[in-house]
Amino acid sequence: MKKKREYQSSELVKSFAKIYGFEDKLLAFEVKYFLEDYLDEALFQEIGDVNLKNKVLTIKIQSPLLKNDFRLRKTFFLNKFKEKFGEEQFSDLQIL
């Protein structure tokens, strides 16, 4: 059973993130946790770093097949993230 991550969205964590300027990193973690729930375990193991800088979300993927799948479905995933976390949070998605 996957552990719950209620702390992510706690107001205290969000306040610290805003004060210390790591809101983007916190959102990147939330995207990664979303992918962990969305993908099966074997596919999620191929996901490396997830980062957000200047509204550009970057996802590093080890598997060439999964990387290609994400690139083909880039618009789908970008829209999924915008729907889940807010339209204004992301301007682009890069698969590395």
C-alpha positions as CSV (number, residue, x, y, z in Angstrom):
1,M,0.0,0.0,0.0
2,K,1.4,3.4,-0.9
3,K,1.9,5.8,1.9
4,K,-0.2,8.9,2.0
5,R,1.4,12.3,1.3
6,E,-0.9,14.7,3.1
7,Y,2.0,16.8,4.1
8,Q,2.5,18.0,0.5
9,S,-0.5,20.2,0.4
10,S,-0.3,21.4,4.1
11,E,-0.5,25.1,4.5
12,L,2.7,25.1,6.6
13,V,4.7,23.4,3.8
14,K,3.3,25.8,1.2
15,S,4.1,28.8,3.4
16,F,7.7,27.6,3.9
17,A,8.0,26.9,0.1
18,K,6.8,30.5,-0.6
19,I,9.1,32.1,2.0
20,Y,12.2,30.2,0.9
21,G,11.5,30.2,-2.8
22,F,11.2,26.5,-3.5
23,E,7.5,26.4,-4.7
24,D,8.6,25.1,-8.1
25,K,10.5,22.2,-6.4
26,L,7.5,21.4,-4.2
27,L,5.2,21.3,-7.3
28,A,7.7,19.1,-9.2
29,F,7.6,16.6,-6.3
30,E,3.8,16.7,-6.5
31,V,4.0,15.9,-10.2
32,K,6.3,13.0,-9.5
33,Y,4.0,11.6,-6.8
34,F,1.1,12.0,-9.3
35,L,3.1,10.0,-11.9
36,E,3.8,7.3,-9.2
37,D,0.1,6.9,-8.8
38,Y,-0.7,7.2,-12.5
39,L,1.9,4.8,-13.9
40,D,2.3,1.2,-12.9
41,E,5.3,0.4,-10.7
42,A,7.6,-0.9,-13.5
43,L,7.0,2.2,-15.6
44,F,7.5,4.6,-12.7
45,Q,10.9,3.0,-12.0
46,E,12.0,4.6,-15.3
47,I,11.1,8.1,-14.2
48,G,14.2,10.0,-13.0
49,D,14.3,13.7,-12.0
50,V,11.2,15.9,-12.3
51,N,11.9,19.6,-12.2
52,L,10.1,22.8,-12.8
53,K,11.8,26.0,-13.8
54,N,10.1,29.1,-15.3
55,K,6.9,27.1,-15.8
56,V,8.8,24.5,-17.9
57,L,8.3,21.0,-16.5
58,T,11.2,18.6,-17.3
59,I,11.0,14.8,-16.8
60,K,14.0,12.6,-17.2
61,I,13.1,9.1,-18.3
62,Q,15.7,6.2,-18.5
63,S,13.7,3.9,-20.8
64,P,13.9,4.9,-24.5
65,L,10.5,3.3,-25.1
66,L,8.8,5.2,-22.3
67,K,10.6,8.4,-23.2
68,N,9.3,8.0,-26.8
69,D,5.7,7.3,-25.5
70,F,5.9,10.5,-23.3
71,R,7.1,12.6,-26.2
72,L,4.3,11.3,-28.5
73,R,1.7,12.0,-25.7
74,K,3.3,15.3,-24.6
75,T,0.2,17.3,-25.1
76,F,-1.9,14.7,-23.2
77,F,0.5,14.8,-20.2
78,L,0.8,18.5,-20.2
79,N,-2.9,18.9,-20.2
80,K,-3.3,16.3,-17.5
81,F,-0.8,18.2,-15.2
82,K,-2.5,21.5,-15.9
83,E,-5.9,20.0,-15.1
84,K,-4.5,18.5,-11.8
85,F,-2.3,21.3,-10.6
86,G,-3.6,24.5,-12.4
87,E,-3.4,25.8,-15.9
88,E,-1.1,28.7,-14.9
89,Q,1.6,26.4,-13.4
90,F,3.0,25.0,-16.6
91,S,3.9,26.5,-20.1
92,D,5.7,23.5,-21.5
93,L,6.8,19.9,-20.9
94,Q,10.2,18.6,-21.8
95,I,11.1,14.9,-21.9
96,L,14.8,14.2,-21.4
